[in-house]
Amino acid sequence: MKRVLLLLAVLLSVPAYIAPARADDDKKAQLFATLPNGVRFPEGITANPATRDIFVVTLDFGPNRNKLLRFNKNGQLSAQLDFGATPLLGLEFRAGNVYIANLGTGQIQRVPANFNSATPVQVVANLPHIGTPGSRTTGNPDGSSDTITFGSTGMPGPNAMVFDKNGNLYVSDSFQGAIFRIDSATSCAVPCPVTTIKHDPLLATAGFPPFGANGLALSGDEATLFIANTGDDRVLRLTLAGGALSVFTESINGADGLAFDSRGRLWVAANQNDEIVALNANGRVVARVGEFEGIRRDGSPDGLLFPASLVILGDDMFVTNLALPLTPAVGDEPEEEVTRWTISRIKLPHLDK
């Protein structure tokens, strides 16, 4: 009996084994919030750094009504505002307001961040109709070249936005292949004047998905604007002082939302690859996070599925899972199985590259 008691004492004194966390687990996309039942296709996202509230809008071309949603820091829905049938894209937070790129109306709008279901929406600016840019010549490996001519959609396509430190708002136009600026967007008399910063064939696309200029991010010194071209799988670089536009990196499958982290890495939502990649100062991929791991029993995606936009708060990155079927064939996309839409949270890896 003494031996048994001694053995029990030894076993109880040994600390329980805890399996170490795998490095891959840190790169996984965790569920942050689920959209209300019947609300589909979350696209734009932004955050209030003071409260850590997360704001999301939907890009729904179907019978469902589009919404602006506010989630608290724990992922609980705290407010929603109905925008009707007009699909919405980018979001930005500034000076107590949420700015909205309304694709359906071709406008930049805003509401107070503490909105409720009855809060009126203010029009900040109407994007001008400038048409598509000129044609673009692309070289082939055999020395020949192709000329791409862009047809006009007849409407502006406001998509992403980014503020500079002086309160000027840059806006990408996916359909007209342009970058616009609204000076002093937080204080100008509405509707505010809009300046065309760049109108260029590199900002348009004949690719897939059919969105040209998309996600925007400013360099730390605000001398350079980085622009995702979704259909061309590129990130472009625009020197604001001289207006020079060039390709920063290629082959980001469905380059969409952009954001810099505190280490200077540029994170890009690769919406057709179901992942987020980080680029260094040379445009080289130095990190990949998130992946699609199937459809859960409740009809929501496990991990990332068509990640469209992202926002970074400290070491947390929040990502909208648009999960939008794009091809006419039936049964060939996991997006067709989704019945509940989500926002993911990913811990940024501590890689000083």
C-alpha positions as CSV (number, residue, x, y, z in Angstrom):
1,M,0.0,0.0,0.0
2,K,2.9,2.4,0.8
3,R,4.4,1.8,-2.6
4,V,1.1,2.5,-4.3
5,L,0.6,5.7,-2.4
6,L,4.2,6.7,-3.2
7,L,3.7,6.1,-6.9
8,L,0.5,8.1,-6.8
9,A,2.3,11.0,-5.1
10,V,5.0,10.9,-7.8
11,L,2.5,10.9,-10.6
12,L,0.5,13.8,-9.1
13,S,3.7,15.8,-8.7
14,V,4.6,15.6,-12.4
15,P,3.1,18.5,-14.4
16,A,0.6,17.6,-17.0
17,Y,2.0,17.5,-20.5
18,I,0.8,20.3,-22.7
19,A,1.4,19.9,-26.4
20,P,3.3,22.9,-27.8
21,A,1.5,25.1,-30.3
22,R,2.6,24.4,-33.8
23,A,4.0,27.3,-35.8
24,D,1.3,26.7,-38.5
25,D,-1.4,27.3,-35.9
26,D,-0.4,30.9,-35.6
27,K,-1.0,31.5,-39.3
28,K,-4.5,30.1,-39.3
29,A,-7.6,32.3,-39.7
30,Q,-9.8,32.2,-36.7
31,L,-13.5,33.0,-36.7
32,F,-14.1,36.6,-35.4
33,A,-17.7,37.2,-36.3
34,T,-20.6,35.8,-38.2
35,L,-22.9,38.0,-40.2
36,P,-26.6,38.0,-39.4
37,N,-28.7,35.4,-41.1
38,G,-29.6,36.5,-44.6
39,V,-26.8,39.1,-44.8
40,R,-24.3,38.1,-47.5
41,F,-21.0,38.8,-49.1
42,P,-19.0,41.0,-46.7
43,E,-16.5,43.1,-48.7
44,G,-15.1,46.4,-47.2
45,I,-13.8,46.5,-43.7
46,T,-12.3,49.2,-41.4
47,A,-11.8,49.7,-37.6
48,N,-12.0,52.4,-34.9
49,P,-8.6,52.0,-33.2
50,A,-9.9,53.6,-30.0
51,T,-12.8,51.3,-29.4
52,R,-11.6,48.4,-31.6
53,D,-15.0,48.3,-33.2
54,I,-15.0,46.6,-36.6
55,F,-17.1,47.9,-39.5
56,V,-18.1,45.8,-42.5
57,V,-20.2,46.4,-45.7
58,T,-21.7,44.0,-48.1
59,L,-21.4,43.6,-51.9
60,D,-24.8,41.9,-52.7
61,F,-26.2,42.2,-56.2
62,G,-29.1,39.9,-55.4
63,P,-32.4,40.4,-53.8
64,N,-30.9,40.9,-50.3
65,R,-30.4,44.4,-49.0
66,N,-26.9,45.7,-48.4
67,K,-25.8,46.7,-44.9
68,L,-23.2,48.5,-43.0
69,L,-22.5,46.5,-39.9
70,R,-20.7,47.4,-36.6
71,F,-19.2,44.7,-34.5
72,N,-17.7,45.3,-31.0
73,K,-14.2,44.1,-30.1
74,N,-15.6,40.7,-29.1
75,G,-17.2,40.1,-32.5
76,Q,-20.8,40.8,-31.4
77,L,-23.1,42.8,-33.7
78,S,-23.9,46.2,-32.2
79,A,-25.6,48.0,-35.1
80,Q,-26.6,47.7,-38.7
81,L,-27.7,50.3,-41.3
82,D,-29.7,49.4,-44.4
83,F,-28.4,50.7,-47.8
84,G,-31.0,49.0,-49.9
85,A,-30.1,47.4,-53.2
86,T,-26.9,49.4,-53.9
87,P,-23.8,47.2,-53.5
88,L,-21.0,48.7,-51.3
89,L,-17.3,48.2,-51.4
90,G,-14.5,50.0,-49.5
91,L,-14.6,51.5,-46.0
92,E,-12.4,53.9,-44.1
93,F,-12.6,55.3,-40.6
94,R,-11.6,58.9,-39.8
95,A,-12.4,61.5,-37.2
96,G,-15.4,59.7,-35.7
97,N,-17.0,58.8,-39.1
98,V,-17.1,55.8,-41.4
99,Y,-16.6,56.5,-45.1
100,I,-18.2,54.2,-47.6
101,A,-17.5,53.6,-51.3
102,N,-21.0,53.1,-52.7
103,L,-20.6,51.2,-56.0
104,G,-24.3,51.4,-56.8
105,T,-24.4,55.2,-56.7
106,G,-20.8,56.1,-57.7
107,Q,-20.5,58.1,-54.5
108,I,-18.3,58.4,-51.4
109,Q,-20.6,58.6,-48.4
110,R,-20.2,58.7,-44.6
111,V,-22.0,58.1,-41.4
112,P,-21.0,58.7,-37.7
113,A,-19.3,55.6,-36.3
114,N,-21.9,55.4,-33.6
115,F,-24.7,55.0,-36.2
116,N,-27.9,53.2,-35.6
117,S,-30.6,51.8,-38.0
118,A,-32.1,55.3,-38.5
119,T,-28.9,57.4,-39.0
120,P,-29.0,59.4,-42.2
121,V,-26.2,58.9,-44.8
122,Q,-24.3,61.9,-46.0
123,V,-22.9,62.2,-49.6
124,V,-19.3,63.4,-49.4
125,A,-18.5,63.4,-53.1
126,N,-19.7,62.2,-56.5
127,L,-17.0,60.5,-58.6
128,P,-16.8,62.0,-62.1
129,H,-17.5,60.1,-65.3
130,I,-14.1,60.2,-67.1
131,G,-14.5,56.9,-69.1
132,T,-11.8,54.2,-69.5
133,P,-8.2,55.0,-70.1
134,G,-6.4,54.4,-73.4
135,S,-5.3,51.0,-74.8
136,R,-2.4,49.1,-73.3
137,T,0.3,47.1,-75.3
138,T,1.6,43.9,-73.6
139,G,4.6,42.0,-74.8
140,N,4.7,38.2,-75.4
141,P,7.6,35.8,-74.9
142,D,8.0,35.3,-78.7
143,G,8.6,39.0,-79.2
144,S,5.1,39.8,-80.5
145,S,2.7,42.1,-78.6
146,D,-1.0,42.4,-77.9
147,T,-3.0,45.5,-77.6
148,I,-5.8,45.7,-75.0
149,T,-8.6,48.2,-75.5
150,F,-10.9,48.8,-72.6
151,G,-14.6,49.2,-73.1
152,S,-16.5,51.7,-71.0
153,T,-19.0,50.6,-68.4
154,G,-20.6,54.0,-68.4
155,M,-20.3,54.3,-64.7
156,P,-17.7,55.1,-62.0
157,G,-16.6,52.1,-59.9
158,P,-15.4,53.5,-56.5
159,N,-13.7,50.7,-54.6
160,A,-11.0,51.2,-52.0
161,M,-10.0,54.3,-50.0
162,V,-7.1,55.5,-47.9
163,F,-6.6,58.7,-45.9
164,D,-3.3,60.5,-45.7
165,K,-2.2,62.4,-42.5
166,N,-3.7,65.6,-43.7
167,G,-7.2,64.2,-44.2
168,N,-7.1,63.9,-47.9
169,L,-8.9,60.8,-49.2
170,Y,-7.6,58.7,-52.1
171,V,-10.1,56.6,-54.0
172,S,-9.6,53.8,-56.5
173,D,-12.0,53.4,-59.4
174,S,-12.0,49.8,-60.7
175,F,-14.1,50.4,-63.8
176,Q,-12.6,53.7,-65.1
177,G,-9.0,52.7,-64.3
178,A,-8.4,55.8,-62.1
179,I,-7.2,57.2,-58.8
180,F,-9.1,60.2,-57.4
181,R,-8.4,62.4,-54.4
182,I,-10.8,64.3,-52.2
183,D,-8.9,67.1,-50.5
184,S,-9.7,67.7,-46.8
185,A,-12.4,65.1,-47.0
186,T,-13.3,65.3,-43.4
187,S,-14.0,69.1,-43.5
188,C,-14.7,70.2,-47.1
189,A,-18.1,71.6,-48.0
190,V,-20.2,68.7,-49.4
191,P,-20.4,67.6,-52.1
192,C,-16.6,68.0,-52.1
193,P,-14.7,68.5,-55.3
194,V,-12.8,65.5,-56.7
195,T,-9.4,65.6,-58.4
196,T,-8.2,63.0,-60.9
197,I,-4.7,61.9,-59.7
198,K,-4.1,59.1,-62.3
199,H,-6.0,57.7,-65.3
200,D,-3.9,55.0,-66.8
201,P,-4.3,51.7,-68.7
202,L,-2.3,50.0,-65.9
203,L,-5.2,50.7,-63.6
204,A,-7.7,48.9,-65.8
205,T,-8.0,45.2,-66.5
206,A,-9.3,42.7,-69.0
207,G,-8.6,39.9,-66.5
208,F,-10.5,38.0,-63.8
209,P,-12.1,39.0,-61.5
210,P,-13.1,42.0,-63.6
211,F,-11.9,44.7,-61.2
212,G,-8.9,46.9,-62.0
213,A,-7.6,49.5,-59.5
214,N,-8.7,48.2,-56.1
215,G,-7.0,48.1,-52.7
216,L,-4.9,51.1,-51.6
217,A,-2.2,51.7,-49.1
218,L,0.2,54.6,-48.5
219,S,3.9,54.2,-47.7
220,G,5.0,55.4,-44.3
221,D,6.3,58.7,-45.7
222,E,3.2,59.0,-47.8
223,A,5.3,59.6,-50.9
224,T,4.0,56.4,-52.6
225,L,0.5,55.0,-53.1
226,F,0.3,51.2,-53.6
227,I,-2.6,50.0,-55.7
228,A,-3.9,46.5,-56.2
229,N,-5.1,45.5,-59.7
230,T,-7.3,42.5,-59.0
231,G,-7.8,41.3,-62.6
232,D,-4.1,41.6,-63.5
233,D,-2.9,39.9,-60.3
234,R,-0.6,42.9,-59.6
235,V,0.3,45.5,-57.1
236,L,1.2,48.8,-58.6
237,R,3.3,51.7,-57.2
238,L,2.4,55.3,-57.9
239,T,4.9,58.1,-57.0
240,L,2.6,60.9,-55.9
241,A,5.0,63.7,-56.5
242,G,5.8,63.0,-60.1
243,G,2.9,60.7,-61.1
244,A,5.1,57.8,-62.2
245,L,3.1,54.5,-62.2
246,S,4.9,51.1,-62.3
247,V,4.4,47.4,-61.4
248,F,5.6,46.7,-57.9
249,T,4.9,42.9,-58.0
250,E,3.2,40.3,-60.1
251,S,1.3,37.0,-59.7
252,I,-0.7,37.8,-56.6
253,N,-3.8,35.7,-57.5
254,G,-6.7,38.2,-57.2
255,A,-4.8,41.0,-55.4
256,D,-7.5,42.9,-53.5
257,G,-7.3,44.7,-50.1
258,L,-3.9,46.2,-49.0
259,A,-2.6,47.3,-45.6
260,F,0.8,48.1,-44.1
261,D,1.7,46.7,-40.7
262,S,4.0,48.4,-38.1
263,R,7.1,46.5,-39.5
264,G,6.6,48.0,-43.0
265,R,5.3,44.8,-44.6
266,L,2.6,45.3,-47.2
267,W,-0.2,42.7,-46.7
268,V,-2.2,41.8,-49.8
269,A,-5.5,39.8,-49.8
270,A,-5.1,37.2,-52.6
271,N,-8.8,36.6,-53.1
272,Q,-8.5,33.8,-55.7
273,N,-5.9,32.0,-53.6
274,D,-7.7,32.2,-50.2
275,E,-4.7,33.6,-48.4
276,I,-3.1,36.8,-47.3
277,V,0.5,37.5,-48.4
278,A,3.1,39.9,-47.0
279,L,5.5,41.8,-49.4
280,N,8.8,43.3,-48.4
281,A,10.2,46.6,-49.7
282,N,11.3,44.8,-52.9
283,G,7.9,43.3,-53.6
284,R,9.0,39.8,-52.6
285,V,6.5,37.6,-50.7
286,V,8.0,37.0,-47.2
287,A,5.0,35.5,-45.4
288,R,1.7,33.8,-46.1
289,V,-1.2,33.4,-43.7
290,G,-4.6,31.9,-43.8
291,E,-6.1,29.2,-46.0
292,F,-9.4,27.6,-46.9
293,E,-10.2,24.5,-44.9
294,G,-13.7,23.6,-46.0
295,I,-17.3,24.5,-45.2
296,R,-18.5,24.1,-41.6
297,R,-21.7,22.4,-40.7
298,D,-23.5,25.7,-40.2
299,G,-22.7,26.7,-43.8
300,S,-19.8,29.1,-43.0
301,P,-16.3,28.9,-44.4
302,D,-13.6,27.4,-42.2
303,G,-10.6,29.8,-42.7
304,L,-10.4,32.2,-45.6
305,L,-12.7,32.0,-48.7
306,F,-12.4,34.8,-51.2
307,P,-10.7,37.2,-48.7
308,A,-11.5,40.7,-50.0
309,S,-10.5,43.3,-47.6
310,L,-8.4,43.6,-44.4
311,V,-7.6,46.0,-41.6
312,I,-4.8,45.7,-39.1
313,L,-5.1,46.6,-35.4
314,G,-1.8,46.1,-33.6
315,D,-0.9,42.4,-34.2
316,D,-4.4,41.4,-35.3
317,M,-5.6,41.4,-38.8
318,F,-9.3,41.2,-39.6
319,V,-10.4,39.9,-43.0
320,T,-13.8,39.8,-44.8
321,N,-14.6,36.5,-46.4
322,L,-16.6,37.6,-49.5
323,A,-17.2,34.0,-50.5
324,L,-18.9,35.2,-53.8
325,P,-19.4,32.6,-56.6
326,L,-18.1,34.1,-59.9
327,T,-18.3,31.4,-62.5
328,P,-21.5,30.4,-64.4
329,A,-20.9,26.7,-63.9
330,V,-22.8,25.0,-61.1
331,G,-21.0,22.9,-58.4
332,D,-17.4,24.0,-59.2
333,E,-16.9,26.6,-56.4
334,P,-17.0,26.1,-52.7
335,E,-18.6,29.6,-52.5
336,E,-21.8,28.0,-53.8
337,E,-22.1,26.0,-50.5
338,V,-21.8,29.0,-48.2
339,T,-25.0,30.0,-46.4
340,R,-23.5,32.0,-43.5
341,W,-20.8,34.7,-44.1
342,T,-17.9,35.5,-41.7
343,I,-15.1,37.8,-40.7
344,S,-11.8,36.2,-39.8
345,R,-9.0,37.2,-37.4
346,I,-5.3,36.3,-37.9
347,K,-2.4,37.0,-35.7
348,L,0.4,38.6,-37.7
349,P,3.6,36.6,-37.6
350,H,6.6,38.2,-35.9
351,L,8.9,38.1,-38.8
352,D,11.3,41.1,-39.3
353,K,11.7,40.8,-43.0
